[in-house]
Amino acid sequence: MSKLLSKYHAPDQYGNTQNITPESAEWGYVGFQAYELETGQKLELPASDNEVCLVLVGGFATITTANETFENIGDRMGPFERKKPYAVYVAKGEPITVVANTQLELAVCQAPGEGNYQTRLIAPENIDAEQRGVGNNKRYVHSILPDYKEADSLLVVEVYTDEGCTSSYPSHKHDQDAEPNETYLEETYYHRLNPSQGFCMQRVYTDDRSLDECMAVYDKDVVQVPKGYHPVATIAGYDSYYLNVMAGPTRKWLFTWEDDHQWINEEQYSEKHQ
């Protein structure tokens, strides 16, 4: 099995199902954890040097930090309701308490913080939505914490891809610190499939093929992208959702298309599939 693929495991005593750290991923910035909490269960996250974005993938919760309490937030019981999520941005140095008011699927997105921004609620009305692509390369994006919203390091988005379509495509990469063309950003993909027994395919590869991994990804697995291109392809009968977390030394999402496939962005392709 590829070392880039972190398989889902049943919740431990704290409700944890995924735990990606810079140390386990052998990189420098992105941390990602997933939790499944029962109604009434409490999760305590200690203060750290990271800023944190808590995303309620499904369920309702009360979230308390050093200076704020957000009571009974949430608006969907699962991602495939296709509603915008609730999220909370937490500044570095603040402990966090989460109490599940219903069954709760919680994503904890982390990256180094500098303390430049205050803890805040990210409500659905604060999240931009857009459709990208056409034809079989069509997907729908919720920009939870994009590079034009306040944060020190973190970038967080969620993406819906219907059965038989591709996303994170045409293949692109962001593994070079080379502005204005590209920025270095590590990335995790937290995958969900509907129906849940399904799978999708994700490939991670570099131009020289020194890295070239193709993975069958099942519900609640995580793919780690340290470098290279990283497209996703869905399978007939199964819709895909994934939550992306990115971070690097510069908080800009600048990427480079793979030359061989960039033609899919061209006008004649779009006209053919409209």
Steps between C-alpha positions, in 0.01 A plus 500: 500500500623849419642694794301797368172325587375510861221247545197573713488325837214470745481779757732462799402603854524865399306451177808538280493325160786677318818663632736658249783706650800670337712230662295207369474656153868599497428858404493839672157660516172311474332309780162330463286301740148359466267412786167322534334596828184363657229734630625662819862396450763765576828554318780707656772634269795665679644837405785483251703713262260407219200689374203265459196483276227275638260384227170340596484240223174377651307565820455775759740610774583763759858622464680695773842666479688728740292802400195377309209257522301398193180331616338214311642581157439282196258472211548155349527144626735393223691649208276353232217729604711743293438790733784732589663396829558680824865548597699677771839666457705483822811711553826346624541453872134434582369174647183365341205309644249336270176352631298294253133597515419223250714234343788705363754457222768761561808592297789672679721684251830638633806696386752734664341817638637844566212644704411767247127425496235447764290190555175526302197308379493417129128470430352372171432857387874571533592216262518555125375231261578445134478244223825427319552316173256362245384163372670207673743737671233683699512548878350727766713680758437653844786738586511477879835672556641613162808717457293820490353437850694567821742234626875465550565170320188292446303453181184285527243410233251221438423356157210296360554286189212306344531141384704454185674839527853610578620778730827656608538478124647582252795379702671781688770534762615746766832367625741779408562828679504691170271801508321636305448167324481251785513468878605208718192355667468162672151353477271239652181356350237366742274290279134410540301282256126473443383224530763433764618162366635668188850608410672752276846511346772750577840522336800695638795535263787724394628592155798267531281222649731466800166515683217320322226352721146402403266421788152356543358729766207396717263691725679705770853423373757780474744555214814703571650707217857609581575598140397438142170479314199352682182446290191315626266283289161376614343164415152449352236480771695689766520872572812644662560760769838603629629756746832656400749649745803687363784697657853608422744787550288743293123515535413522132340234281715523187536186289637370171300290252654185357581584138357180351149561634468877511307492168192388696475858629481639148189661358428236236481229767261710706279575200482130413369411847254781563 
